[in-house]
Protein backbone atom coordinates (compact mmCIF):
# COMPACT_ATOMS: atom_id res chain seq x y z
CA UNK A 1 0.00 0.00 0.00
CA UNK A 2 1.44 3.43 -0.95
CA UNK A 3 2.35 5.59 2.03
CA UNK A 4 0.13 8.48 0.93
CA UNK A 5 -2.91 6.23 0.65
CA UNK A 6 -2.12 4.59 3.98
CA UNK A 7 -1.95 7.96 5.75
CA UNK A 8 -5.13 9.11 4.05
CA UNK A 9 -7.02 5.99 5.14
CA UNK A 10 -5.63 6.20 8.67
CA UNK A 11 -6.68 9.85 9.08
CA UNK A 12 -10.31 8.93 8.37
CA UNK A 13 -10.62 7.91 12.01
CA UNK A 14 -10.32 10.92 14.31
CA UNK A 15 -10.04 8.62 17.33
CA UNK A 16 -7.03 6.90 15.78
CA UNK A 17 -5.37 10.24 15.01
CA UNK A 18 -5.85 11.40 18.61
CA UNK A 19 -4.47 8.04 19.81
CA UNK A 20 -1.30 8.51 17.75
CA UNK A 21 -0.86 11.98 19.23
CA UNK A 22 -1.29 10.60 22.76
CA UNK A 23 1.15 7.74 22.15
CA UNK A 24 3.76 10.12 20.71
CA UNK A 25 3.30 12.48 23.67
CA UNK A 26 3.75 9.62 26.13
CA UNK A 27 6.86 8.46 24.27
CA UNK A 28 8.35 11.98 24.40
CA UNK A 29 7.63 12.19 28.14
CA UNK A 30 9.26 8.80 28.68
CA UNK A 31 12.37 9.64 26.65
CA UNK A 32 12.92 13.05 28.21
CA UNK A 33 11.70 12.18 31.72
CA UNK A 34 14.86 13.47 33.47
CA UNK A 35 14.40 16.84 31.76
CA UNK A 36 10.61 17.13 32.06
CA UNK A 37 10.08 15.74 35.57
CA UNK A 38 9.86 18.46 38.26
CA UNK A 39 12.16 16.46 40.56
CA UNK A 40 14.06 13.20 40.64
CA UNK A 41 11.68 11.02 42.71
CA UNK A 42 14.49 8.64 43.64
CA UNK A 43 17.10 11.20 44.66
CA UNK A 44 17.58 10.78 48.41
CA UNK A 45 18.83 14.35 48.64
CA UNK A 46 15.40 15.59 47.52
CA UNK A 47 12.98 13.02 48.92
CA UNK A 48 12.01 13.42 52.56
CA UNK A 49 9.48 11.69 54.79
CA UNK A 50 8.17 15.14 55.75
CA UNK A 51 6.51 15.26 52.31
CA UNK A 52 4.73 11.95 52.85
CA UNK A 53 1.23 11.67 51.26
CA UNK A 54 0.88 15.35 50.41
CA UNK A 55 -2.35 16.15 48.57
CA UNK A 56 -2.25 17.36 44.94
CA UNK A 57 -1.20 21.01 44.66
CA UNK A 58 0.60 21.20 48.02
CA UNK A 59 4.11 22.69 48.10
CA UNK A 60 6.88 20.27 49.09
CA UNK A 61 9.77 20.97 51.47
CA UNK A 62 12.01 21.69 48.49
CA UNK A 63 9.65 24.48 47.37
CA UNK A 64 8.42 22.47 44.36
CA UNK A 65 4.65 22.12 43.96
CA UNK A 66 3.46 18.51 43.99
CA UNK A 67 0.85 18.88 41.25
CA UNK A 68 -0.36 15.28 41.64
CA UNK A 69 0.61 14.92 45.29
CA UNK A 70 3.25 12.65 46.81
CA UNK A 71 3.34 8.98 47.71
CA UNK A 72 3.95 7.27 51.03
CA UNK A 73 7.70 7.88 50.80
CA UNK A 74 7.43 11.59 50.04
CA UNK A 75 8.22 11.27 46.32
CA UNK A 76 6.61 13.62 43.80
CA UNK A 77 3.96 11.55 42.04
CA UNK A 78 4.09 13.43 38.72
CA UNK A 79 7.83 12.86 38.50
CA UNK A 80 7.31 9.22 39.47
CA UNK A 81 4.83 8.77 36.63
CA UNK A 82 7.25 10.31 34.13
CA UNK A 83 10.01 7.94 35.23
CA UNK A 84 7.56 5.05 35.44
CA UNK A 85 6.47 5.59 31.84
CA UNK A 86 10.11 5.37 30.84
CA UNK A 87 10.53 1.94 32.43
CA UNK A 88 7.14 0.61 31.32
CA UNK A 89 7.51 1.69 27.69
CA UNK A 90 11.15 0.62 27.57
CA UNK A 91 10.40 -2.87 28.85
CA UNK A 92 7.26 -3.24 26.71
CA UNK A 93 8.85 -2.07 23.46
CA UNK A 94 12.24 -3.67 24.11
CA UNK A 95 10.80 -7.10 24.87
CA UNK A 96 8.45 -6.78 21.89
CA UNK A 97 11.25 -6.00 19.43
CA UNK A 98 13.40 -8.94 20.57
CA UNK A 99 10.43 -11.33 20.69
CA UNK A 100 9.38 -10.10 17.24
CA UNK A 101 12.82 -10.86 15.80
CA UNK A 102 12.76 -14.37 17.26
CA UNK A 103 9.18 -15.00 16.18
CA UNK A 104 9.79 -13.81 12.62
CA UNK A 105 12.79 -16.11 12.15
CA UNK A 106 11.04 -19.11 13.71
CA UNK A 107 7.78 -18.50 11.83
CA UNK A 108 9.47 -18.10 8.45
CA UNK A 109 11.53 -21.25 8.95
CA UNK A 110 8.44 -23.24 9.96
CA UNK A 111 6.41 -22.05 6.95
CA UNK A 112 9.17 -22.38 4.38
CA UNK A 113 10.59 -25.79 5.27
CA UNK A 114 7.35 -27.41 6.48
CA UNK A 115 7.31 -31.10 7.33
CA UNK A 116 8.86 -32.22 10.60
CA UNK A 117 10.47 -28.85 11.25
CA UNK A 118 7.11 -27.11 10.99
CA UNK A 119 5.42 -29.75 13.16
CA UNK A 120 8.08 -29.53 15.88
CA UNK A 121 8.05 -25.73 15.98
CA UNK A 122 4.27 -25.47 16.03
CA UNK A 123 3.97 -28.07 18.79
CA UNK A 124 6.31 -25.95 20.91
CA UNK A 125 4.23 -22.87 20.09
CA UNK A 126 0.99 -24.71 20.93
CA UNK A 127 2.39 -25.92 24.25
CA UNK A 128 3.44 -22.43 25.27
CA UNK A 129 0.20 -20.78 24.17
CA UNK A 130 -1.81 -23.35 26.13
CA UNK A 131 -0.59 -21.72 29.36
CA UNK A 132 -1.65 -18.23 30.51
CA UNK A 133 1.04 -15.67 29.72
CA UNK A 134 1.07 -14.30 33.26
CA UNK A 135 1.62 -17.78 34.70
CA UNK A 136 4.74 -18.32 32.58
CA UNK A 137 6.03 -14.86 33.47
CA UNK A 138 5.40 -15.45 37.19
CA UNK A 139 7.30 -18.74 37.18
CA UNK A 140 10.23 -17.18 35.34
CA UNK A 141 10.46 -14.16 37.64
CA UNK A 142 10.19 -16.30 40.77
CA UNK A 143 13.16 -18.26 39.38
CA UNK A 144 15.20 -15.34 38.00
CA UNK A 145 14.36 -12.61 40.49
CA UNK A 146 13.41 -8.95 40.09
CA UNK A 147 14.88 -6.35 37.74
CA UNK A 148 14.58 -4.85 34.28
CA UNK A 149 16.71 -7.52 32.61
CA UNK A 150 14.79 -10.39 34.26
CA UNK A 151 11.45 -8.86 33.34
CA UNK A 152 12.64 -8.40 29.76
CA UNK A 153 13.57 -12.08 29.55
CA UNK A 154 10.21 -13.15 30.97
CA UNK A 155 8.25 -10.98 28.53
CA UNK A 156 10.33 -12.16 25.56
CA UNK A 157 9.64 -15.78 26.43
CA UNK A 158 5.94 -15.00 26.78
CA UNK A 159 5.60 -13.13 23.48
CA UNK A 160 7.70 -14.87 20.82
CA UNK A 161 5.15 -17.61 20.20
CA UNK A 162 2.45 -15.11 19.20
CA UNK A 163 4.71 -13.63 16.54
CA UNK A 164 5.86 -17.06 15.33
CA UNK A 165 2.30 -18.25 14.80
CA UNK A 166 1.27 -15.04 13.03
CA UNK A 167 4.29 -15.04 10.71
CA UNK A 168 3.96 -18.73 9.97
CA UNK A 169 0.29 -18.39 9.00
CA UNK A 170 0.95 -15.44 6.67
CA UNK A 171 4.06 -17.05 5.17
CA UNK A 172 2.19 -20.28 4.38
CA UNK A 173 -0.21 -18.30 2.19
CA UNK A 174 2.68 -16.65 0.35
CA UNK A 175 4.79 -19.79 -0.01
CA UNK A 176 2.55 -21.33 -2.66
CA UNK A 177 2.42 -18.27 -4.91
CA UNK A 178 4.10 -17.91 -8.28
CA UNK A 179 6.80 -15.48 -7.28
CA UNK A 180 8.17 -17.97 -4.74
CA UNK A 181 8.21 -20.69 -7.39
CA UNK A 182 10.03 -18.30 -9.73
CA UNK A 183 12.63 -17.66 -7.03
CA UNK A 184 13.20 -21.42 -6.76
CA UNK A 185 13.59 -21.70 -10.52
CA UNK A 186 16.22 -18.96 -10.44
CA UNK A 187 18.11 -21.04 -7.84
CA UNK A 188 18.09 -18.25 -5.28
CA UNK A 189 19.41 -19.15 -1.85
CA UNK A 190 16.97 -20.08 0.90
CA UNK A 191 18.10 -17.12 2.98
CA UNK A 192 17.39 -14.73 0.11
CA UNK A 193 13.96 -16.21 -0.53
CA UNK A 194 13.07 -15.98 3.15
CA UNK A 195 14.27 -12.42 3.75
CA UNK A 196 13.75 -10.78 0.33
CA UNK A 197 10.56 -12.48 -0.79
CA UNK A 198 8.61 -14.01 2.09
CA UNK A 199 9.40 -11.52 4.85
CA UNK A 200 8.28 -8.30 3.06
CA UNK A 201 4.88 -9.88 2.41
CA UNK A 202 4.19 -10.71 6.06
CA UNK A 203 5.10 -7.28 7.43
CA UNK A 204 1.51 -5.98 7.55
CA UNK A 205 0.16 -8.52 10.07
CA UNK A 206 3.39 -8.23 12.08
CA UNK A 207 2.85 -4.48 12.51
CA UNK A 208 -0.67 -5.01 13.82
CA UNK A 209 0.25 -7.88 16.16
CA UNK A 210 3.35 -6.00 17.32
CA UNK A 211 1.28 -2.96 18.31
CA UNK A 212 -1.24 -5.04 20.22
CA UNK A 213 1.49 -7.08 21.91
CA UNK A 214 3.28 -3.93 23.04
CA UNK A 215 0.17 -2.85 24.95
CA UNK A 216 -0.18 -6.37 26.33
CA UNK A 217 3.47 -6.41 27.45
CA UNK A 218 3.09 -3.07 29.25
CA UNK A 219 -0.02 -4.34 31.03
CA UNK A 220 1.69 -7.61 31.94
CA UNK A 221 4.76 -5.83 33.30
CA UNK A 222 2.53 -3.55 35.37
CA UNK A 223 0.72 -6.60 36.77
CA UNK A 224 3.99 -8.32 37.67
CA UNK A 225 5.37 -5.17 39.32
CA UNK A 226 2.12 -4.69 41.22
CA UNK A 227 2.50 -8.22 42.58
CA UNK A 228 6.05 -7.36 43.67
CA UNK A 229 7.82 -9.60 41.13
CA UNK A 230 8.73 -7.16 38.36
CA UNK A 231 10.81 -4.08 39.05
CA UNK A 232 12.97 -3.18 41.99
CA UNK A 233 11.99 -0.17 44.11
CA UNK A 234 14.88 1.72 42.52
CA UNK A 235 13.48 0.97 39.04
CA UNK A 236 9.99 2.51 39.16
CA UNK A 237 7.30 1.43 36.72
CA UNK A 238 3.63 2.30 36.61
CA UNK A 239 2.77 -1.04 38.18
CA UNK A 240 5.04 -0.50 41.18
CA UNK A 241 3.70 3.05 41.60
CA UNK A 242 0.16 1.69 41.76
CA UNK A 243 1.28 -0.93 44.28
CA UNK A 244 2.92 1.74 46.44
CA UNK A 245 -0.41 3.48 46.92
CA UNK A 246 -2.55 0.41 47.44
CA UNK A 247 -2.07 0.48 51.22
CA UNK A 248 -3.11 4.14 51.36
CA UNK A 249 -6.21 4.11 49.19
CA UNK A 250 -8.55 3.20 52.07
CA UNK A 251 -7.17 6.05 54.18
CA UNK A 252 -8.30 8.63 51.63
CA UNK A 253 -5.00 9.11 49.80
CA UNK A 254 -6.58 8.08 46.51
CA UNK A 255 -4.15 10.00 44.29
CA UNK A 256 -1.20 7.69 45.02
CA UNK A 257 -2.91 4.86 43.14
CA UNK A 258 -5.41 6.65 40.90
CA UNK A 259 -3.02 8.88 38.92
CA UNK A 260 -0.51 6.13 37.98
CA UNK A 261 -3.50 3.91 37.17
CA UNK A 262 -4.94 6.55 34.84
CA UNK A 263 -1.54 6.95 33.15
CA UNK A 264 -1.32 3.18 32.63
CA UNK A 265 -4.89 3.01 31.31
CA UNK A 266 -4.39 5.88 28.85
CA UNK A 267 -1.14 4.34 27.59
CA UNK A 268 -2.59 0.88 26.99
CA UNK A 269 -5.87 2.10 25.47
CA UNK A 270 -4.09 4.53 23.12
CA UNK A 271 -1.70 1.87 21.83
CA UNK A 272 -4.58 -0.58 21.34
CA UNK A 273 -6.59 2.02 19.40
CA UNK A 274 -3.61 2.65 17.14
CA UNK A 275 -3.25 -1.09 16.53
CA UNK A 276 -6.97 -1.47 15.91
CA UNK A 277 -6.89 1.22 13.23
CA UNK A 278 -3.76 -0.25 11.65
CA UNK A 279 -5.57 -3.57 11.38
CA UNK A 280 -8.50 -1.96 9.57
CA UNK A 281 -6.32 0.03 7.18
CA UNK A 282 -3.94 -2.81 6.32
CA UNK A 283 -6.76 -5.33 5.91
CA UNK A 284 -9.96 -3.51 4.76
CA UNK A 285 -11.94 -6.78 4.92
CA UNK A 286 -11.79 -6.56 8.72
CA UNK A 287 -13.33 -3.09 8.88
CA UNK A 288 -16.54 -2.92 10.87
N, C-alpha and C positions, 0 to 999 in steps of 0.2 A: 504494500500500500504506500503510495507517495506520501511524503511527510506533510505536504500542504493539505492534502485531503484528510489525513489522519487528524491534524490539528483542527481542521474545520468541523469534522464529525465530533471530536471531543468537546469542542466549545458549545455544542448544541445543548449540553446539560449544564445549567448554571450551578447546580449543586456540585458537580464534578470539578468545575473551575474553582469554586470556593475551596473545595477540599485540597486541590493542588496548592493553592495559596497558603492554606493552613499548614500543610505538610512542609512546604518550603520555609515558612516562618519558624516552625518548630525545629527544623534542621539547622537554620541559621542560629537560633538560640542555643542549640546544643553545641554547635561548633565553637561559637564565641562566648560560651558560658563564663569563662574567667574574666572577660572584658565587660559583659553585660550584667552579671550578677552584682547586686549592691555590696555584698560582702562575701568572703570565703567562709561558707558555713562549717568548714572543718579546720579552720585556723584557730588553734587553742589560744592564740594571743588576742583574738576577737571575741570568741564565744565565752560566755560567762553564765553561771547558773542564775545570776540575778535577773537575767532576761527570760527565765523559764516561763513558758506558756503565756507570753504576752498576746493580747488580742490584736487583730488586724488594725493597723493605723497607729499603734502605740510606738513612741520613740524608744529605741534601745539605749543601753548604757554608753555605746560608742557614739551616740548622736544620730545614727542612721534610723530612718523610719522603717519599721517592719510592716510593709504594706499588706502582707498576708498573715502577719503574726509570727510567732516563734513556736518551736516544738518543745518537748519536755526537757531538752538539753540546752535550751537557750539559743538555738541556731535559727537564723533568719529563714523562714519557710520559702519565700520567693527564690532566694539564692539556692536553697536546697533543691527546689524543683528544676531550676536551670541546670544544675550539676547532675541531677537525677535523670533528666532527659538525655544528657550526654552519654551516660552509662547505658541507659535503656536502649536508645537508638543504636549506639555503637555495638552492643552485644547482639541486638536483633538483626541489624544489617550485616555485621561481620559474620555471624554464624550462617545467615542466609546465603551470602556469597560463596562461602566455602562449601556448604552443603549443596548449593546449586552446581558448583564445578564438579563435585563428586557424582551427583545425580545425573548430570548430563553425560559424563563419560560412561558411567555404568549403564544408563538407559540406551545410549547409542550402540554400545557393544552388544547388549542383549538383543536389540532389534535387528542389528545388521547380521550377526552371526547365527542367531536362532538356535534351534536344536537343544542340545544338552546345556550349553552355556546359558541360553535364554531361560530354560527351565530352572536351572540352579539359582540364577540371579533373582528370578521372580518368586521363587519359593522363599528366599531370604527376605525379600521385600514383603511378601504376604505375612510371614511370621512376625516381622517387626510391626507392621500396620495392624496386626490383630491385637496388639497391646495398646492401652491408652498412652498417649505421648507423655503426659505428666508422670505416669508411673515409671516409665523408662528413665526420664530425667531425674526423678526422685532417687531411684536406685543408684544411678551414676553419681549423683552429688553426695549421697550418703557414703559412697565408696571413695570418691576423689576428694571431697571436702569443699569448702567455700572458696569464692574468688572469681574474678572475671574470666581467667583462663579455663577454670573448671566448668563454669557455666557455659562458656563457648563450646567446649567439647561436648557437653551434654546436649545442647541445642543442635549441634551439627549432627550428632548421632540420631536425634529424633527426626530431623527434617530430610535427610538425604533420600530416604525411600520415597517420599512424596514426589520429589523431582525425578527420580529414576523411573517411576511408573508413568508419569506424565510424558517424559521424553520418549520412553519406549513405545507408548501408545501412538504418539504422533509420528515417530520414525517408522513404525510398521506400515503406516498408510503410505508414506513416501517411498519406502523401499521397493515396492512393486511397480513404481512408475517408470516411464520410458527413459527419463534422463538418467536414472540410476543404471538401467541396463546399458545405455550408451556409454556411461563411464566405465562399466565392466569391459565392454567391447574395445575401448581405447586402452585397456590394460593399465588404468590408473591404480595407484597404490590404495590399499584399504584405508590408510590414514587420510589420504586426500579425499577419498569418497566420503568418509565420515565427517570430516571437518569442513570441507568446501561444498559439499552437496547436501548431505543429510542435515547437518547442524543448522544452516541458515533457514531451513524450512520448518524447523520446530521452535524457532525463537519466539513466535507470537504466544503460544500457550505457556512458554516458560516465563515470559514477562508477567502474565496474569497470575500464574501460580506463585511466582516470586513475590509479587506485591502482597498477595493474601498471606503468604507464609511469613513475611516480615511482621505483619500485624500480629499473627499468631505467636511468633517467637517473642515479641515484646510482651504480650499478655502472659505467656508461659514463664518468662523470666520474672515478671512482676509477681506472679503467683509463688514461684519458688523463693524469691526474696521475702515475700510476706510470711512464708512458712519458716523463714530463718535458715534456708539451705542455699540461697543464691549468693548474694554479695556480702562482703564484709562490711562492718559499720563504717570503715574508712573509705569504702567504695559505694557511695549512695546511689540507689536507683529509685524509681518511683514506687516500686513494690516495698522496699525497705522503709521509705518515707511513710507510706500508708501504715505499715506495721508499727512504726514508732508512735503513731497517734492513736492506735487502737485502744490502748489502756486508758486514754484520756477522754475518749468520745462520750462516755457515760457521765463524766464530770462536767460536761458543758463546753469543753474545749474542742468543738467540732472541726475547727479550721485545720487542725493538725493532720487529720485524715481526709477531710472533704476536698481540700484544694489539690493535693497530689492525686487523689482519685479522679477529680475532674480533668486534670492534665493528662492522666493515663487514658481516660475515656475518649477525650478529644483526639488524642494521637491515634489510637487504634481505629476509631470510627472513620477518621479522615483518610487513613491509609486504605481501609477497606472500601470506602467510597471511590477512591481513585482506582483501585483494582477492579471494582465492579464496572466502572465506566470503560476501562481498558478492555475488559472482556466483551462488552457490547460492541465497541468500535472495531476490535480485531476480528470478531466473529458475529456479524450482523444477524445471523440466524438465531442467536441467543437473546436478542433484544426483546424486551417485554412490551 
